[in-house]
Amino acid sequence: MNSIANPAGAVPQFAQRRVLHIVFASTSGHTEYVVGALMESLRNSILGWEIEATIAEKAQPQDLLRGNVLLLASATWNTGGTEGQLNPHMWELLHDKAKTLDLAGKPCACIGLGDHRYFYTARAADHLEHYVEVHHGRLIVPTLKIIDEPYGQEKTVGAWSKQLVDVLKPADRC
């Protein structure tokens, strides 16, 4: 009979740390608001997961590799005379600092915000998806697009968070 309660190598599954890492760019506060609403929605839905958030202007390339799942979020900007661009802080992170980063199959999700008055409504979502795909990440849910003011769209964020939870929950059983 073995009297050792937890023999070497028998690590309980609940001890495994699972992290959803959000990297977002927010200048006006809209993207930050959506990220906050998402985090609030997720807190009680994915028990056993930690949720971390890093603002793009403080992020380094290695931050995109942190955690089990990466979520990128940005509003659509009209910078450089061209509409439909990423927030400048997110653009700098992805296209300057992390332009050669390999996500190596990392599970990813994206959130893009936009304004219906522009031809390229929520085009930031397309840019984020493109970055993930070109850098060998793996999109695990359809991208959330928030059009116009995010205030009052908490139900949309909550519904999308349920899709994300459905994908993440099987990982809890691994």
Salt bridges, closest charged atoms under 4 A:
GLU50 OE2 - ARG17 NE 2.85
GLU52 OE2 - ARG17 NH2 2.88
GLU52 OE1 - ARG66 NH2 2.71
ASP63 OD1 - ARG66 NH1 3.09
ASP102 OD1 - HIS136 ND1 3.18
ASP115 OD1 - HIS116 ND1 3.92
ASP115 OD2 - ARG117 NH2 2.48
ASP126 OD2 - ARG123 NE 3.97
ASP126 OD1 - LYS145 NZ 3.82
ASP148 OD2 - HIS116 ND1 2.89
GLU149 OE1 - HIS30 NE2 3.21
ASP172 OD1 - ARG18 NE 3.75
